[in-house]
Amino acid sequence: MDLIERLKKVKDRFEIINQQLSDPSFMNDREKIVSLSRERSELVEIVQAYEDYSAILKNIDGNREIINSSSDKDLVSLAKYELDELAEQKESLEEKIKFLLLPKDPNDNKNIIMEIRAGTGGEEAALFAGDLFRMYTRYAEKKGWKVELMDISDTGRGGVKEAVFSINGEHIYGSLKFESGVHRVQRVPETEASGRVHTSAASVAVLPEAEDVQIDINPNDLRTDIFRSGGAGGQNVNKVETAVRITHLPTGIVVQCQDERSQLKNRQKAMKVLRARLYDMKLKEQNAELSAQRKSMVGSGDRSDKIRTYNFPQNRVTDHRIGLTLYNLSNIIEGELDELIEQLKLADRTEKLQASNEV
């Protein structure tokens, strides 16, 4: 199917959506309206590009007709000059349209569950995990997204052994999915008297939030344990048993939540994390065959991959997947992630475009 045919199909779908949105019979179906509106917003830019592309093709035909049929030398000269400009515009717009027509990740609009765990490096690794936790929550706040803590185990010294939290808002997974992997820090620890630079690590997992209809969990496959919140660094030390730990027996996945004072709320949050982990496992199984054929440079999402180094002495951040180095670590660690995330998105789109051209 050539480019014009693909664009016509998008335009036809866009017009159908417009008709449905104006149909009174849909007015009471809020879920349908939201779904159609979201799909329409995703097609607007493609439809506009199609209209611009059609206008350019029409002008190209018109100029060629003048060149082939007119006896006015000045008019022909002007038409040739415009034709060169139109050819450049056509080529540029075709590249843009190819980007826009790339298959969208259906999870990009989903909310996420993010898990951060201290890795090698002892207390310094926990301090770095705490830095990452604050970096992502500050970024979310700047974006106007809602952060909800699920579970956290801190060291009492500002460090975090593990933090599990959700982020809700617009296009969350699409923005943060490339953060999954091992993050490495190079700096002088506060406890280091000799001033030597140490290397520590923390792992980040970004899971798209799963809906109930996507993941069917058999209650018989679950073991639920209730215990008291608290312990070293606990957020809420309760005298009653409200913390919940759920084990999914077939997979051995264990999730827990102790942030809420209500056992019911902790159970609901824990189930949300469990669904996200099972959905993530399901996605990895579905993508395993494709990954074997072509491993994505940017978006493998393997949390064992070392993806980024934060070098404090040089105020430097390096993303190893795309070879990007930025000398603004002090801003990035405060949640200024836009430039980094946009570069990762661009690299991913470019790689997908190259792959589509090879097919």
DAHUBEL-V63339 format. One record per pair of residues at least 6 apart in sequence whose ideal C-beta (glycine too) atoms are under 8 Angstrom apart, sorted by the first residue. I is the first residue (numbers start at 1). J is the second residue. Records with the same first field share a line. If there is no record, write none. Layout:
I=J + J
This chain:
3=94 + 97 + 98
6=101
7=46 + 49 + 50 + 53 + 97 + 101
8=50
10=43 + 46 + 47 + 50 + 101
11=47 + 50
13=43
14=40 + 43 + 44 + 46 + 47
17=36 + 39 + 40 + 43
18=40
20=26 + 32 + 36
21=33 + 36 + 37 + 40
26=32 + 33 + 36
27=33
38=109
42=104
45=100
46=97 + 100 + 101
49=93 + 96 + 97 + 100
50=97
52=93
53=90 + 93 + 94 + 97
56=86 + 89 + 90 + 93
57=90
59=82 + 86
60=83 + 86 + 87 + 90
63=79 + 80 + 82 + 83 + 86
64=79 + 83
66=75 + 76 + 79
67=76 + 79 + 80 + 83
70=76 + 79
98=353 + 356
99=349 + 353
102=349 + 352 + 353 + 356
103=352
105=173 + 174 + 177
107=173 + 174 + 177 + 208 + 283
108=171 + 173 + 174 + 177
109=170 + 171 + 172 + 173 + 174
110=172 + 173 + 208 + 209
111=166 + 167 + 168 + 169 + 172 + 173 + 208 + 209
112=166 + 167 + 172 + 173 + 176 + 177 + 206 + 207 + 208 + 209 + 276
113=150 + 164 + 165 + 166 + 206 + 207 + 209 + 272 + 273 + 276 + 277
114=136 + 164 + 165 + 166 + 167 + 176 + 179 + 204 + 205 + 206 + 207
115=162 + 163 + 164 + 204 + 205 + 207
116=129 + 132 + 133 + 136 + 160 + 162 + 163 + 164 + 202 + 203 + 204
117=129 + 161 + 162 + 202 + 203
118=125 + 126 + 128 + 129 + 159 + 160 + 161 + 162 + 202
119=125 + 129 + 182 + 200 + 201 + 202 + 203
120=200 + 201
121=128 + 185 + 198 + 199 + 200 + 201
122=200
123=155 + 157 + 159 + 189 + 191
124=185 + 189 + 191 + 198 + 200
125=159 + 200 + 201 + 202
126=154 + 155 + 157 + 159 + 160 + 161
127=155 + 157 + 158 + 159 + 189 + 190
128=183 + 185 + 200 + 201 + 202 + 310
129=159 + 160 + 161 + 162 + 163 + 202
130=154 + 158 + 159 + 160 + 163
131=185 + 333
132=183 + 202 + 204
133=152 + 160 + 163 + 165
134=335
135=332 + 333 + 334 + 335 + 337
136=167 + 176 + 179 + 335
137=147 + 165 + 335
138=334 + 335
139=335 + 336 + 337
140=146 + 147 + 167 + 169
141=147 + 335
142=335 + 336
143=169 + 175
144=169
145=167 + 168 + 169 + 170 + 172
146=167 + 168 + 169
147=165 + 166 + 167
148=165 + 166 + 167 + 168 + 269
149=163 + 164 + 165 + 235 + 259
150=164 + 165 + 166 + 257 + 259 + 269 + 270 + 272 + 273
151=162 + 163 + 164 + 255 + 256 + 257 + 258 + 259 + 269 + 273
152=160 + 162 + 163 + 164 + 165 + 235 + 259
153=160 + 161 + 162 + 163 + 231 + 233 + 234
154=160 + 161 + 233 + 235
155=161 + 232 + 233
156=232 + 233
161=233
164=255 + 257 + 273
166=209 + 272
167=176
173=206 + 208
174=345
175=341 + 345
176=206 + 341
177=206 + 208 + 299 + 301
178=298 + 299 + 307 + 321 + 341 + 344 + 345 + 348
179=204 + 206 + 307
180=204 + 205 + 206 + 301 + 302 + 303 + 307
181=203 + 204 + 301 + 302 + 303 + 304 + 305 + 306 + 307 + 308
182=201 + 202 + 203 + 204 + 303 + 304 + 305 + 306 + 307
183=201 + 202 + 203 + 204 + 307 + 308 + 309 + 310
184=199 + 200 + 201 + 306 + 308 + 309 + 310
185=199 + 200 + 201 + 202 + 309 + 310 + 311 + 312
186=197 + 198 + 199 + 309 + 310 + 311 + 312 + 313
187=197 + 198 + 310 + 311 + 312 + 313
188=195 + 196 + 197 + 198 + 312 + 313
189=198
192=198
197=313
201=306
203=303 + 304
204=303
205=280 + 303
206=301
207=276 + 277 + 279 + 280
208=276 + 279 + 280 + 283
209=272 + 275 + 276 + 279
210=275 + 276 + 278 + 279
211=275
212=275
214=275 + 279
215=275 + 278 + 279 + 282
217=248 + 271 + 274 + 275 + 278
221=248 + 249 + 250
222=246 + 247 + 248 + 249
223=246 + 247 + 249
224=244 + 245 + 246 + 247 + 267
225=244 + 245 + 246 + 247
226=241 + 242 + 243 + 244 + 245 + 263
227=241 + 243 + 245 + 258
228=237 + 238 + 239 + 240 + 241 + 242 + 243
229=235 + 236 + 237 + 238 + 242 + 243 + 258 + 259 + 261
230=236 + 237 + 238 + 258
234=258
235=258 + 259
236=258 + 259 + 260 + 261
238=261
241=263
242=258 + 260 + 261 + 262 + 263 + 266
243=256 + 257 + 258 + 263 + 266
244=256 + 257 + 258 + 263 + 266 + 267 + 270
245=254 + 255 + 256 + 270
246=254 + 255 + 256 + 267 + 270 + 271 + 274
247=253 + 254
248=254 + 255 + 274 + 278
251=278 + 281
253=274 + 277 + 278 + 281
255=270 + 273 + 274 + 277
256=270
257=266 + 267 + 269 + 270 + 273
258=266
259=266 + 269
260=266 + 269
284=301
291=300
294=355
296=348 + 351
297=321 + 322 + 347 + 351
298=321 + 322 + 344 + 347 + 348 + 351
299=348
305=321
306=320
307=319 + 320 + 321
308=317 + 318 + 319 + 320
309=316 + 317 + 318 + 320
310=316 + 317 + 329 + 332 + 333
311=317 + 318 + 329
312=329
314=327 + 329
315=327 + 328 + 329 + 330
316=325 + 326 + 327 + 329
317=325 + 326 + 328 + 329 + 332 + 340
318=324 + 325 + 326
319=325 + 340 + 343 + 344
321=344 + 347
322=343 + 344 + 347
324=340 + 343
326=332 + 339 + 340
328=336
332=340
